């Protein structure tokens, strides 16, 4: 329910020209709510003027667009509208070109207050968006164009505001946008508009381009580097990692497809791996490490032993882990600090099951998010693990998609998980009962591609729903929609 202040603010903004004229007369304390309402209702004229005259040193989307006492709508969990985002950028541009004094201008205390515009934290789930909304790719491009235009405008004219504004953004770059983004970063150096990257995600980018971007980023601002689909290999990684290691405040490092032949290691490969490990030892603030689809069989101890501090998020999906890898992790200092653990694509059904159970027990006190997609867990393995799994009292998310579980196994899981008061989401597989003529044990590829009997599955869904209602757990989402559920980001845990 909206507060009276919220409703009054919405009414004030109905006539945008009058609202803009009234801004100098309004208390500073109303500006945050004015911003949220204007952003929400696409009052672009007012929104532009709010940014133009912002009376505080910081304008943060994460603070202003969250659920608040006046309005329960959390705009950060929605795609931002293109109109509103463009209005913010236009307001920033107008601010940089505004006269310092003179008739009709806002008071100096407002003109020179803004130092940081933090546009980070916007939703970017990679799903097709409404044409009226802006993705992070679009936001990156819009901010970059502003930086380039500001630099191309030349020297600031006498009498114009010259106080620099730091714009914090999450940057997304691929082959197509690389040159454009590099120009924007170069343009922001020494400019009144300084581009500061918080999270960098580079997709399918050549090694030399990745290095060139890293060299342009502010070491004091970057908290995450995410290199996707780059197929670096150990050689490529050994070239890039020293450039990443200079970011001493880096908290999250996400690498993928780092391959070396552990069965027939070459001298160069071993040298590259040792160099990589030495560079990993330079990180002092690292709390999240993702090494998805990297061959780490028998080498997890070497990797994790180099780190200076315990990890809180570890993603090792499709890493061909061995029992000794899981045993080492369960006995390491990392286990007792883990909030998020992803072991998807590692076969946990055989000799890995007991070491996995030991790891789960070691992480039970802190674990919030557990992803076990395609781990070959059948009813037997699940039932043997349930006593340990239910000790994870703080668990919020459990991913079991792509495992050969029956309806009976799912019902046991549902009943036992009733003791986990914090559990909110379970992504479960289609029960094997709903397939026709499955080979046993069924490979994950079969479970993911074979057709199911829709009528049988409808009955399964209805029964699970009734069990949730009977146990007073109707608020817990049980779903097979693996793509519709966003993976919990470490920084949001």
C-alpha positions, 0 to 999 in steps of 0.5 A: 500500500502506497503512503500518502507522501508517495501518492502526493508525489505522484500527483505533483508530477502529473504536470511536468512543466509545473513540477520542474518549476517547483523543484527549487522550492521542494525540500531536498529530502523529497528528491529520492522519492521524486526520482523513483516516481518519475523513473517508474511513471516515465516522467522524463521531463522531470527525471531529466531535471532531477538529475540536472539539479540533484542536490546530493553527492551520490545518485544511486540506482540501487538505493533509489529504485529498491523497495522502500517505505513509500512503495513496495515496487522494486524497480531493480528487479524489472527491466528499466524503461528506455525512456527513463534511462535516456532521460537520466543520461540527458540530465547528466549531459545537461548538468555537465554543460550548465552555466555555473551561475546566472539568471534562471539557474539552480543554486550552486549547492545543487549544481556542484553536489553530484560526484557519483552517478551509480547506474549499476545493479539493473536487471540483466537476465539475458531474456528477450525484453520488451521493446520499451525496455533497455538491456544492459548491452543497450545501457552500456552503449548509451553511456559509452556514446555520452562519454565519446560525445563529451570528449568530442565536444572539446574543452569545456567553455568558460563559465560551465560547470567543470566538476567531474562526475564519476559514472559507475556502470556494469559493462558488457562487451563482445566482438561487435561492441569492443572498439566502441567501448574501448573508445568510450573508456579512452574518452573518459580519461581526463574528461568531466564524465569519468566512466568507472566499471564495476562488473566487466563481462566480456564474451567471445573476445580475442585475448589481445582485446581483453587485455586492452580493455583491462588496461583501461579500467580503474583498478579501484572500482572493479569488483568482478571480471567475467570472461565467457566463451573465450576458450582461453586455454592455459596459455591464453589464461597465463597471458590475461591473468596478470592483468586481472591480478592488478585489481586488488579489490576484485571480489569475483572472478569468473573464467570458463573453458580453461583446458589443459591435458591432465593425462598427458601434460606438456611442459608448457602446459605445466608452466602455464598452470603454475604461473596461473596459480602464482597469479591467483595467490595475489588476490586478497579480496577474492570471494567468488570463483567460477571455473565452469567447463574447465578440466580440473580433475585432481587439481582442485587442491592446487588451485584453491590452496593458492588463495589467500582467503576463504571463498564464499561462492564456488562454481565448478560445473562440468569440471570432471571432478574426482573423489579426491577433489571433493575430499580436499574441498570438504576439509579446506577452509573454504567449505565452512564459508560457502554460501553458494556451491555449483557442482552441476555436470559432475557425476556424484552417483558413484565414488564421488557420493560419500566425498560430496556428502562430506562436503555438504556436511562441512558447508551446512551452516552457511550454504544458501544456494546449491546447484546440482544439475545433471549430477546423475543423482537417482533416488538411491543417492538422493535418499542417502543424502537427505539427512545431510541436505536437510541440515542446511537450515539456511538453504534458499535454493536447490537445483536438481534439474536433469537428474534421474529422480522418480516421483517417489524420490521427489515426494521424499525430498518435499516432505523432508525439506519442510524442516528448511524454513528458508527454502524458497525455490526447488528446480526439480527434474521431470520425474522418470515416471513421466518418460516412456522406455528410458534406458537405465541409468538414463544419460543426462542428454536423454533426460534433457531431450526425450519427450515426456508424457504431458498427462502424467506430468500434469498429475505429478504437478498437481500432487506436488502442489497438494503436498505443499499445501498440506504441509503449509509450504505453498509459498515454496516454488517447485518448478522444472523451468530451469531457464526462467529462474535466475541463478542467484548472484553472489553479491545478492546473497 
